[in-house]
Amino acid sequence: MNILYEISSKLKATVKTDFVRGMIDKLSESDRLIGIRGARGVGKTTLLLQFLKKHMKEKNALYLSLDDLYFTENTFLETADTFVKNGGDVILVDEVHHYENWAKELKNAYDRYPGLKIIFTGSSMLRMESARGDLSRRAMIYTMQGLSFREYLRFSEGIEFPVFTLPELISDHQQIAEMVYMRTKPIKKFNDYLQFGYFPFSAENTATYHWRLKEIINVVLEADLPYMAEIDFSKIDKIKQLLYIISQSVPFRPNMVKLAERTGIARNTLKNYLQYLSLADLIQLIYSSSKGISMLTKPEKIYLSNPNFLFALGSSLTDKGNLRETFFINQISQGHTVQYPKQGDFLVDDKYIFEVGGKNKNQQQIKGLDNAFLALDDIESGSANQIPLWLFGFLY
């Protein structure tokens, strides 16, 4: 155990706290078992260490990473038992997806030690999803997104702006936009964000940023999918081809028959693969508002999960329209349901219709619709139902 305390102490000492994600407030809540799931690279480890440094001064807390070699000879449950017997209060468990029986052992620790608070993270969305049964009725699980545009402005320029609800943004967008463009250049910063702003590690080196994104994608495809979805490794090249086809589309409206023929993947298997890619946070699936959502339902549109992936996989081929819609979906889907309507681009929360486009986009596609709005790129301020696209990055 001494080596674990030493590692935890050293990591806590080196982590910076000048930029802290809003998700940290969730960790302070009274729930005794809290899970943070999210894509690789969004900053989950940093969040745990910042919580340890900022909020655990009066508690006996310990940070563990379950991919440490220590856990090849020692179990998490045994470690938790020793920790509690020595006065431990809070245990922060990182990289749980690397540990075979993590869900059962976390459940057992929760049940055995009523005074112990456990906060855990996992990068494999598939493994986190599969463990929901073991942790049901016990764990409060949150999803951690990459940086919103609002967070990116704070991260890159140190400018703090509040979070706005969607109704606030719709009704007060002119005042909100003015508040922002009086303090920064939102269009320039927005274009930077689309290329480099979603993952916090972009600050380390933008020259290698897109290469690192490709590495993240490859780890998900070559390690997470074969292990969790029981996909034969020989099929991974087919899935890579599928992802590449999606990245080159404007946006992708799937014809399952043609897509199956092009990739050599059977249609039913193809639908499963799309679901796995969605759970792995590599793509976003948009379904028709008039149909249910299930493994058998064909999505109406498919996007990459965030705009930075478009530059990593598509480079100079990135289509502006696809980029705009990818950003909109990525930001608004945090806390809102998004569907494909009969008119317009997106139906949000079964209430609002949005058409996404450039500054010269007209009202034709949403003419005569109630609660219909244009989300327009390349404008600093809007009017009436025309809202700057970048403002949708202030929802979290």
Buried (B, 14 or more C-beta within 10 A) or exposed (E): BEEBBEBBEEBBEEBEEEBBBEBBEBBEEEBBBBBBBBBBBBBBBBBBBBBBBBBBEEEBBBBBBBBBEBBEEBEBBEBBBEBBEEEBBBBBBBBBBBBEEBBBBBBBBBEEBEEBBBBBBBBBBBBBBBBEEBBEEBBBBBBBBBBBBBBBBBBBEEEEBEEBEBEBBBEEBBEBBEEBBEEBEBBEBBBBBBBBBBBBBBEEEEEEBBEBBEBBBEBBBBBBBBBBBEBEEEBBEBBBBBBEBBBBBEBBEBEBEEBBEEBEBEEEBBBBBBBBBBBBBBBBBBBBBEEEEEEEEBBBBBBBBBBBBBBBBBEEEBBEBBBBBBBBBBBBBEEBBBBBBEEBBBBBBEEBBBBBBEEEBEBEBBEEBEBBBBBBBBBEBBEEBBBBBBBBBBBB
